[in-house]
């Protein structure tokens, strides 16, 4: 097995480990694995440099991330039971579900986790026709706050045109007003009206900290 294959021996979704991604970003392993490093180099591009052609040339699923102190294109590195881990270079990791909802993350000395008590309306946003209550729980480090209760009121908005890499998409807007645990803000989601998949969103990581996420090349699981 040559050096390039060795560097990718544990690639693909469900087996690519964070340590491998970090190693690819820090070293080329050998001269022969240069193409492997190039495949991940898009992670470090700032959003202004992202083009449809550049995204298409990288075979990995990609997501644009704009958050406090982070502006990058994240690459999907790991999927386990529907939970996806996206790597924004060596700076941050974002965890999401298959619908595009943030579940947790870490980076720049901070960690956080989010979960929904009871059935999640994000499992099928198409069914949200009237306002629904979302009971959330957050863990924040280094604030050392655990199971902080936050209530969200999720409402359907209007259809809006959203541009992603030069393509205009007609997406259904949803607004979630957050209250509790020091959280006073709003999450916004733009979802495919036919599937409920979230193409773009602004989601709170913690009070006053918001991540804007845009799916550039979504993950499409293989069908049996």
N, C-alpha and C positions, 0 to 999 in steps of 0.2 A: 504494500500500500504506500503510495507516494506521500509527500509531505502535505500536499493540499488535501488529499482525502483523509489523511490523519487528523488534520485540523477540523474536518467536517464529520468525523466519524460519529459524533453524537448530535448531528444536526437534526433539523426538522422539528416539528411541533410536538411537544411532549417529552423530548429527550434532550433538547439543547439547554445546557445548564448555564447559569449566570457567569460562572467562572470562565467558561469558554468564550462568552461574548467579551468579557473584560480582557481576556488574553488576546483576542483578535484585535482589540482596539489599542492595546499597548505594544504589541510586537507582531511582526509578520511571520513568526515561527521559523520560516526559512524563505529563501528567495522564491522557491517553487510555489509557495502558498500566497503570493502577492495578490492573485485574483480573489482569494477568499477574503483578504483584508479589504479589498476594494468593494466587495459586496456589502460590507458593513459601514463603509465610509459615509454613506448618506446620513447616518445617525448624527454626524457632527455638523451637517449643513444647517444654516439658519433658514427659517421659512422663506425669506426673500429669495433664496437661491434655488428653491424647489421648483421643478418643472414637471409637466406630465411625462415628458420623454425620460427624464432622469428617474422618476418613480417607476415607470414601466420597465426600465432597464435592470432594475433590481428585483429579483424573483421573490423576495421576502415581503410579506404584508407590512405596510407602513402606515404610520399615524403622525400627523403634525401635532406637536405639543407646545403650547404657550402658557407658561406658569411663572410665578415669581421666581426670578433668578435662573429660569430655564427656558430656552427657545431652541427647539431641535425637532428632528424627525426621528421618532422612535420606531424600532423594528421589533416585530413579534418574535420572541425567542422560546416561549414555552406555553403549552396548553395542557391542563390537567383537569379532567371532569368539567370542561366548559369554562374554567377559570384561565384567563389569558394574562401572561406577563409580558409587558412591553418595555424594552430597554432604550432609554434616551442616553446613549453613550455610556460613559462611566459615571454619569451624574445622578441618574434617577431611574427608578423602576416603577411602572404603573401597572396595577392589576385591575382587570376589567372582566365583566361577564360577556357572554356571547351576544348580548343585545346592545352593548356599548355603555353600560353603567359602570362607573368607577367603584371598585371594591376596596382599594387600598393602595399603598405605595410607600416608597422611601426615597430619600435623597437629600443632599446638602445638610446632613445631620438631623433629619427629621423623619419620623415614621407616623403613619396613620392607617386606620382601618375603619371601614364603614359596613354596616349590615342593616337589613330591613327586618323588623319583627313582623311575622305573619306573611301572608301572600304578597308578592311584589307585583304592583301594576306594570312594572317595566318588563315583565315576562311577555306581555302582549299589550303594547300601548294602543293598538287599534281599538281595544275594548274600553278605553278611557274616553267617555263621552260627556261625563259630568265630573265636577271636582271630587277627588278622592283624597283621603288622609293617608299619609305614609309615615309610619313610626320608625325612626332611624335610631341607630346607636353608633357612636364614634369612639375610637381610642386614639389618643394623641400623645406622641413622645417627641421631645423631652418634657412636655407639659405634665406627663404622668397622670393624665385624665383617662379613665377607663369607663366604658359603657355610658357615655354621656348621651342623654336622651335629647333628640331633636325631632320636632314634628314638621313634616312637609305637607303642604296642600298642593296637589298636582292638578293642573287644569289644562284642557285642550285649548289651543289658540287657533290661528288661521294658517292656511297654506302660504308658504313663503318661498321665494326663489333664492336658492343658496348656491353660490359659485364655488366649485371645488376644482382646482387645477384647470380653469378655463371652461368647465362644463357646468351649465346651469341645471340644478336639480330642484324639482318641486317637492318640498318637504313640509311635513306637518309639524307645527311648533307646539311645544308643551312648556309650561312654566310651573315651577315648583317653588312656592314660597316657604322659606325655612324659618323656624322660630324655636328658641330654647338652647340651653347650653352655651350661651354666648354667641350663638349663630343668629344673625339677622341679615338675611340676604335671599337670593333667588338663584336657583339652578334653571338653566334653559336648555331644552333639547330640541333638535330638529331631526325628525324621524321619517323614514320611508313610509308613506301612507298605506302602501300595500303589504308591508311586512312588519312594520314597527321597529326596524333596525335603526339605531341612532347613528346618523352620519356625522353630525356635528353637535357639540354641546359645550356649555360652560357649567362646570360642576365644582362645588366647594370642596377643598381639601381640609380646611379648618376655618374658624372665624376670620374673615377678611382675606382669605387666600383662595384664589379661584384658578382652576386650570381650564383652558380652552383647548378642546380636542377635536381634531378633524380627521376622519378616516380618508386616507389617500388611496390605499389599496387594502380593502378589508380582508380579513381572514375568511376563507371559504373552506370549511371542512370537507374532506373527501367523502363522497357518497359510496356506500357499499354496492 
